[in-house]
């Protein structure tokens, strides 16, 4: 057994963990160039910093990846867990955890790389040929009377376009030529529709539209035959394929490119409510030119970013940013737990305070007072009813003793000339003046004769 103790002839070399991690990272980065890796995304995290952290894996292995904000800013659509992707970057060591990690500078859906290269090659060839020359673009009629529509007869795009045309320009007739918009049978059907529709119906403009989808779904609109059929169409063609971020060869060949099927219907027609402000037909050409310029600027920006990534000493800052994201996540979890505990304690104290609240006793006393008040009102109503009945009986008795009531029944009060009430005929001799008071008025009379009761 050899002696492993240090000696003057065999000094021991000791590395710090961080030094060894730096050595390993340097070996990996120096020995491996930028790599392309294909796999499935999992454990995708997108913290507030804008950086992306995920794992790319296949059936037997996995690799942690980081894609910083300056690299993922233009990725559309954003990836999701389970997506099969193709990534490019450099493999290194993340010293904070001592893990193998890939710094990603490009990401695309798996399987689209060849299609994108074919798209760019066809676009460059047709551009050099002059097929996309803006001088060839025909103006869109400002007020079309007949509109041709080439799209799937059962998709959402046909409904959106017909609804928009009916709202904006109901004076135009719309002629639908249904075609498949996906698959091998779609390109020849679209080429045939572009040639036959203007011959069958004297349309003023043709809308070539389709809803959104992947690059493979939209590939029928990237065929050379479709682009040439658009340029050979007898009337101007407005394209509206996919969503706003989708650009196809058909869009470059069309006389006017719209971002969506609905936008195609809007660009091809004026607004009947705003007829005085007709849209200038150069808006479409400006939009296409802006798209080209933005695309060239984005490509130049990507080249500059790649150069900066190679030359810039910012990798350590990226690692610090990653570590900061991890600490931020731990801090947020700790704060959340503490807030939850404080919230539970506050709820318990609130419940205890509610049970000791004198307002509960006051509420019971208030209900007791309300019940007593109800009982008092009932008894007062009973007493008032009894007093009312007694008053009515006294009133009836008083009415029966009222001499005016007696007079009202036909009787009279007779007085002598001195005003004394007469009760006996013998009180006045014949010839005396008397007054008989009736219910209404009085009679002045003279006694002619008196009689005794028989």
Beta strands, then each sheet from edge to edge (+ up, - down):
strand 1: 35-46
strand 2: 52-57
strand 3: 62-67
strand 4: 84-94
strand 5: 99-109
strand 6: 146-151
strand 7: 173-178
strand 8: 205-210
strand 9: 236-241
strand 10: 256-258
strand 11: 413-415
strand 12: 433-437
strand 13: 442-446
sheet 1: 1+ 2- 3+ 5+ 4- 1+
sheet 2: 7+ 6+ 8+ 9+ 10+
sheet 3: 11+ 12- 13+
end
